[in-house]
Amino acid sequence: MLLNGVWQYKDVTLGDAWLEKKLHFNNSFTFKGGWLVGLSTLIESFAFDQAFYSDYRLLQSGANGPALLPFTGTPHLHNLDYVVTANTPQFSKFTGSVLYIWGRDENFFEWSSADIVFATYALDYRPTTQLRISPQYQLQSYDRRSDGSTVGVGRIPRLKVEYQVSRAVFLRFIGEYNSQTQDALRDDSRTNLPIVVRDPATGLFNLSPAFERNRFRVDALFSYQPIPGTVFFAGYGSILTEARALRFDRLQRSSDGFYVKASYLFRL
């Protein structure tokens, strides 16, 4: 069991209540052969932090035109989450792990309760002594409890491939796709008025519209280390974007980068 609390520093000195209260019940099990399983229940309470939402306002339409109202939020959000983790033994060619969290948690986008799913799936595959393939997938999703609509989804598939060509030559490739989708923000579970956010550069309040951002990053590395102290590295990185997630048909390059590093150790 773990009891955890978070305060603002000034609130501690004034003796104010906790900003966050967390009570976690954690259990772990080890089975024959090296299998590991973890089960947890998370009971939490989060208090509304006005400073964190100081740039938020609500947009109300009226007979005299639009008006900006304060964003007051809900005093407390109460969470109840469940966690399952699993790890395989160290097999000769692979290992794997799973982390899965679900339940009622805070929707920080709009400061309301949401049904959440956080998941991470990872595999480390070694078909030969020289080759290692490590895929991973991460998911974070938030569905409003008020009507079941999705307020935010993040998906990050990642692949790392490493190949030891010889004792001196090493190759590595990493491809990571980051997809972030967010709905237009509203005062969920309260007034349902649209949320506007102040732009720090201009001081103006703008609507927070729905958006989808998809970024694919590719990194490649060539490494040559014939003897200690003598090394040569050459790498390439690129970031590409596209309008729709995981289509890979209309990727547009947004940036490229190359780097080279060489060193030689003189012995006297």
N, C-alpha and C positions, 0 to 999 in steps of 0.2 A: 504494500500500500504506500502511496506517495501523496503527501499533502503539500501543495505549492500555492503561494500567493504572490501577487504583483501589485505594487503601489507606485504612484507618482511620488517622487522624493519629497516634494513639498507637502503631500498629504500625510506622509509618514510623520513628519515633524509636527503636523497639526493634529495627528491622531485620527485622521479620517479613515473611512472604511476601505477595504481592499478594492482595487480596480478589477483584478481577476482572482477567482478562487477555483482551484483545481484539486479534485480528489480522484486519484487513479488507482485502480486495482489491477495489478499485473501478475500474471502467472506464466511460467515457462516450464516446458516438459522436454526431456531428452529421452528418445526411444532407442531401442536396440539398433545398432548399425550406424548411429550418429545422426539420426533425424532430429531436428529441433523444431518445436512448435510453441508459439506464444499466444496467449489469449488475454485481452485486457478490456476493462470497462472504464470509460472516462466520464466522470461527472464534473461539469464545469459551470461556472457562472461568470459572465463578463458584464461589467458596468459601462455605461455610455461615457465615452471620453470626448467632451465637447471640443477640446483643443485639436483632436485628430480630425474632426469634421468642421473646422472653423471656416473652410472655403466652400462649404455646401450651403445651398439655399433651395427653397421650393418655389416653383414658378406657378402662380395662380392667375388665371384670366378672369377679368371682370368687366363691368360696364365701362369703367374708366380706363381700361387698358390693363396690361400685365402688371403684376406686383410680385415682389420677392418677399417670401416669408422665411422666418428662421427654420433651420433644420434642427429639431429638438430630439429626435430619435426616441427609442424606448429605454427606460432607465436600466433594465437588465435583460440580458439574453441568457437562457438556461439551456445547456447542452447535455446531450447523452449520446455518447459514441461507443462503438465497439471496434476492436482491433484484432486481427488475426495475422500472425506471421508464421512463415514456414521456411526452413532451410534444409536442403538435401545434405547428405554426407559428401565427403570429398571423394567422388568416384574417380576412376582412372582417367576418364575423358571429359567429365563435365561436373559442374555444380550449378545449383539453381536456388533462387529465393523468391518469396512472395510477401508483400506487405499489402494488407487490404483494410481500409478504415471506412466505416459507414455509420450513418446515424443523423442526429439533429445537431447542427453546429451553426456558428455565426456566419451570416452573409455580410462580410465587411463592405462589400460594394454599396449596400443600401442600409446597413445596420438593421437587419432583421434575421429571423431564423430561416435556415435552409436545410434541405436534405442533401447531404454531401456524400461523395465517394472519392477517396484518395487511394490510389493503387500504384504499386511499383512491382514490375515483374522483371527479373534479371536472370540471365543465363551466361555461364562461362564455359565455352566448348573448346576442347583441345584435341582435335582429330589426330594431330601428330605432335612430336616434341618441339617442332619449329613453328607451328601455326596455332594461334589463339583467336577465337571469334567470340565477341561479347556483345550480344544484343540486350537492349533494355527498353522498357516502355513505362512511362509515367502518365497518370491520369489524375486530374483534379476537376470535379464537376460540382456545381451548386445549383440546386433546383429550389425555387421559392416554395415554402410550405403553404403559402396562402392560396396559390392556384396551380402549383406544379410546373410552372414555366421555368425555363433555364435562364439564369442570370449570367453564368460564366462557366466556360469549359476551357481547360488547358490540357493539351496532349503533346507529349514529347517522346517520340521514338528515337532511339540512338543505337548506332552500330559502331563498334570498334573492332578493327582487324589488325593483328600484329603478326609479322612474319620474320623470323630470324633466319635470313638467307644463309649466313655463315657466322663464325664467331665474331667477325668484325662488322658485318653488314646487317642492318636492321631496317625494316620498313613498317610504317604504321599509317593506317587510314581511319579517320573518324568522320562519320556523317550523323548529324543531329538535326531533327526537324522540330521546330517549336511552333505550335499552332495555338493561338489564343483567341477565343471568341467571347464577346460580352454583349449582353442585351442593353437596350436603352434603360437608364436607371430611373427609378421612381421611388416614392416614399412608401415602400411595400409594407403591407399590413396595417397602415395608418391612414393617411389621406390619399395615397396613390397619386399624388401630384408629381409632375416631372421634376427631377433633380437637376439643378444647374450648378456648375463648379466654376469658381473664380480662377481666371488665368493669372498666375503671378507676374507675368511679364507686362500685361496691359491693365490688370485690375478689373477687367470686364468678366461678367458671368455668362457662361456658355452652356447650352444643353449638352448632356452627356449621351450622344447617340450610340446606337448599336454599331459594332465594328467587328471585323475579323482580320487578324494579322497572322500571316504565315511566313516563317523564315526557315530556310534550309542552309545549314552551315556545313562546309566540307573542309577538312584539314588533312593534309598528307605530309609525311615526314620521311626523309631518307637520312640514315645515320651510318657513318663509317668511323670506326674506332679500332684501328689496327693494333695499336699498343697504348698502354696508359699514358695520358698526356697529349696524345695526338688524336684529334677528333675533327670530323667534318659533318656539319648538319646542313641540310637544305630542306626547306619547307614551303608549302603553299596553302593558303587559306582563301576561301571564297564564301560570300553570303549571297543567297538568292531568295527572291520572294515570289509569291504567286497569290492570286485572288482567292482561290478555293483550296481548302486544305487537302494535302496528300494526293494531289492530282498528278504532279510531276510532268505536266504537258505544256504549261506556259510559264515556266520559270524565267524570271528576269534577274540578271546579275546586278547587284547593288554595290558590291565592293570586292576587291581582290587584294591579296597581300602575299609578298614573297619575302623570305629571309634566308640568309646564309650565315653560318658561323664556322670558323676554322681556328684551330689552335695547334701549336706544335711546341713540345717541351724539349728545349736544348739541354743536353747533358754534357757537362764539362769534366 
